[in-house]
C-alpha cells in the first residue's frame, strides 16, 4: 500500500480590481464628508446652545443682584 502525501495547497491572493478600490475610496470620501458636515452642525448647535445658556445665566445673575440690592435697601 502506497502512502499518499497530502498535496500542498497554494493560496493565490488576487489583487483587488481597480473598480473595487475606486468604489471603496468613494464610500470613504462620502463618509468623511458626512462626518465633517455633522461636525460643523455640532459646532453651530453647541455655539447656539452656549449663547442661550450664557444669556439665561446673565439674566439670573442680574435678578440675583437686584434681589441683593432690594435686601440692602430695606435694611437701611
SETI-414848 format. One record per residue: residue number from 1; x, y, z of N, C-alpha, C in turn. Coordinates in Angstrom, 1 decimal. Layout:
BEGIN
> resi, nx, ny, nz, cax, cay, caz, cx, cy, cz
> NUM, X, Y, Z, X, Y, Z, X, Y, Z
...
END
This chain:
BEGIN
> resi, nx, ny, nz, cax, cay, caz, cx, cy, cz
> 1, 0.9, -1.2, 0.0, 0.0, 0.0, 0.0, 0.9, 1.2, 0.0
> 2, 0.7, 2.1, -0.9, 1.5, 3.3, -1.1, 0.9, 4.4, -0.2
> 3, 1.8, 5.1, 0.4, 1.3, 6.3, 1.3, 1.2, 7.5, 0.4
> 4, 0.2, 8.2, 0.6, 0.0, 9.4, -0.2, 0.4, 10.6, 0.7
> 5, 1.2, 11.5, 0.2, 1.5, 12.7, 0.9, 0.5, 13.8, 0.5
> 6, 0.0, 14.5, 1.5, -1.0, 15.5, 1.2, -0.4, 16.6, 0.2
> 7, -1.2, 16.9, -0.7, -0.8, 18.0, -1.7, -0.8, 19.3, -1.0
> 8, 0.2, 20.1, -1.2, 0.2, 21.5, -0.6, -0.7, 22.4, -1.4
> 9, -1.5, 23.0, -0.7, -2.4, 24.0, -1.4, -1.8, 25.3, -1.4
> 10, -1.8, 25.9, -2.5, -1.2, 27.3, -2.6, -2.4, 28.2, -2.7
> 11, -2.2, 29.2, -1.9, -3.3, 30.3, -1.8, -2.8, 31.4, -2.7
> 12, -3.6, 31.7, -3.6, -3.3, 32.8, -4.5, -4.2, 33.9, -4.2
> 13, -3.6, 35.0, -3.8, -4.4, 36.2, -3.5, -4.5, 37.1, -4.7
> 14, -5.6, 37.3, -5.2, -5.7, 38.1, -6.4, -5.8, 39.6, -5.9
> 15, -5.2, 40.4, -6.7, -5.2, 41.8, -6.4, -6.6, 42.4, -6.6
> 16, -7.1, 43.2, -5.7, -8.4, 43.8, -5.9, -8.5, 44.6, -7.1
> 17, -9.6, 44.6, -7.8, -9.7, 45.3, -9.1, -9.7, 46.8, -8.8
> 18, -9.3, 47.5, -9.8, -9.3, 49.0, -9.7, -10.7, 49.5, -9.5
> 19, -11.7, 48.9, -10.0, -13.0, 49.4, -9.8, -13.4, 49.3, -8.4
> 20, -13.1, 48.1, -7.8, -13.4, 47.9, -6.4, -12.7, 48.9, -5.5
> 21, -11.4, 49.2, -5.8, -10.7, 50.2, -5.0, -11.3, 51.6, -5.1
> 22, -11.7, 51.9, -6.3, -12.3, 53.2, -6.5, -13.7, 53.3, -5.8
> 23, -14.4, 52.2, -5.8, -15.7, 52.2, -5.1, -15.5, 52.4, -3.6
> 24, -14.5, 51.7, -3.0, -14.2, 51.8, -1.6, -13.8, 53.2, -1.3
> 25, -12.9, 53.8, -2.1, -12.4, 55.2, -1.9, -13.6, 56.1, -2.0
> 26, -14.5, 55.9, -2.9, -15.7, 56.8, -3.0, -16.6, 56.7, -1.7
> 27, -16.7, 55.5, -1.2, -17.5, 55.3, 0.0, -16.8, 56.0, 1.2
> 28, -15.5, 55.9, 1.3, -14.8, 56.5, 2.4, -14.9, 58.0, 2.3
> 29, -14.7, 58.6, 1.1, -14.8, 60.0, 0.9, -16.2, 60.5, 1.3
> 30, -17.2, 59.8, 1.0, -18.6, 60.2, 1.3, -18.7, 60.2, 2.9
> 31, -18.2, 59.2, 3.5, -18.2, 59.1, 5.0, -17.5, 60.3, 5.6
> 32, -16.3, 60.6, 5.0, -15.6, 61.8, 5.6, -16.4, 63.1, 5.4
> 33, -17.0, 63.2, 4.3, -17.9, 64.4, 4.0, -19.0, 64.5, 5.0
> 34, -19.7, 63.3, 5.3, -20.8, 63.2, 6.2, -20.3, 63.6, 7.6
> 35, -19.1, 63.1, 8.0, -18.6, 63.4, 9.4, -18.3, 64.9, 9.5
> 36, -17.7, 65.4, 8.5, -17.3, 66.8, 8.5, -18.6, 67.7, 8.6
> 37, -19.6, 67.3, 7.9, -20.9, 68.1, 7.9, -21.5, 68.0, 9.3
> 38, -21.5, 66.8, 9.9, -22.0, 66.6, 11.2, -21.2, 67.4, 12.3
> 39, -19.9, 67.5, 12.1, -19.1, 68.2, 13.0, -19.4, 69.7, 12.9
> 40, -19.6, 70.2, 11.7, -20.0, 71.6, 11.5, -21.3, 71.9, 12.2
> 41, -22.3, 71.0, 12.0, -23.6, 71.2, 12.6, -23.5, 71.2, 14.1
> 42, -22.7, 70.3, 14.6, -22.5, 70.2, 16.1, -21.9, 71.4, 16.6
> 43, -20.9, 72.0, 15.9, -20.3, 73.2, 16.4, -21.3, 74.4, 16.4
> 44, -22.1, 74.5, 15.4, -23.1, 75.5, 15.3, -24.2, 75.4, 16.4
> 45, -24.6, 74.1, 16.6, -25.6, 73.8, 17.7, -25.0, 74.1, 19.0
> 46, -23.8, 73.7, 19.3, -23.2, 74.0, 20.6, -23.0, 75.4, 20.8
> 47, -22.6, 76.2, 19.8, -22.4, 77.6, 19.9, -23.8, 78.3, 20.2
> 48, -24.8, 77.9, 19.5, -26.1, 78.4, 19.8, -26.6, 78.1, 21.2
> 49, -26.3, 76.9, 21.6, -26.7, 76.5, 23.0, -25.9, 77.3, 24.0
> 50, -24.7, 77.5, 23.7, -23.8, 78.3, 24.7, -24.4, 79.7, 24.8
> 51, -24.8, 80.3, 23.7, -25.3, 81.7, 23.7, -26.6, 81.7, 24.5
> 52, -27.4, 80.7, 24.3, -28.7, 80.7, 25.1, -28.4, 80.5, 26.6
> 53, -27.5, 79.6, 26.9, -27.1, 79.3, 28.3, -26.5, 80.6, 28.9
> 54, -25.6, 81.3, 28.2, -25.0, 82.4, 28.7, -26.0, 83.6, 29.0
> 55, -26.9, 83.8, 28.1, -27.9, 84.9, 28.3, -28.8, 84.5, 29.4
> 56, -29.2, 83.3, 29.6, -30.0, 82.9, 30.8, -29.3, 83.1, 32.1
> 57, -28.0, 82.7, 32.1, -27.2, 82.9, 33.3, -27.0, 84.4, 33.6
> 58, -26.8, 85.2, 32.6, -26.7, 86.7, 32.8, -28.0, 87.2, 33.4
> 59, -29.2, 86.8, 32.8, -30.4, 87.2, 33.4, -30.6, 86.8, 34.9
> 60, -30.2, 85.5, 35.1, -30.3, 85.0, 36.5, -29.4, 85.8, 37.4
> 61, -28.2, 86.2, 37.0, -27.2, 86.9, 37.8, -27.8, 88.3, 38.1
> 62, -28.4, 88.9, 37.0, -28.9, 90.3, 37.2, -30.1, 90.3, 38.2
> 63, -30.9, 89.2, 38.1, -32.0, 89.1, 39.0, -31.5, 88.9, 40.4
> 64, -30.5, 88.2, 40.6, -29.9, 88.0, 42.0, -29.3, 89.3, 42.5
> 65, -28.7, 90.0, 41.6, -28.1, 91.3, 42.0, -29.2, 92.3, 42.4
> 66, -30.3, 92.3, 41.7, -31.5, 93.2, 42.0, -32.1, 92.7, 43.4
> 67, -32.1, 91.5, 43.6, -32.6, 91.0, 44.9, -31.7, 91.4, 46.0
> 68, -30.4, 91.3, 45.8, -29.5, 91.8, 46.8, -29.6, 93.2, 47.1
> 69, -29.8, 94.0, 46.0, -30.0, 95.5, 46.2, -31.2, 95.8, 46.9
> 70, -32.3, 95.0, 46.6, -33.5, 95.2, 47.3, -33.4, 94.9, 48.8
> 71, -32.7, 93.9, 49.1, -32.4, 93.5, 50.5, -31.6, 94.5, 51.3
> 72, -30.6, 95.0, 50.6, -29.8, 96.0, 51.3, -30.5, 97.4, 51.4
> 73, -31.4, 97.7, 50.5, -32.2, 98.9, 50.6, -33.2, 98.9, 51.7
> 74, -33.8, 97.7, 52.0, -34.8, 97.6, 53.0, -34.1, 97.6, 54.4
> 75, -32.8, 97.3, 54.5, -32.1, 97.2, 55.8, -31.7, 98.6, 56.2
> 76, -31.6, 99.6, 55.2, -31.2, 100.9, 55.6, -32.2, 101.8, 56.2
END
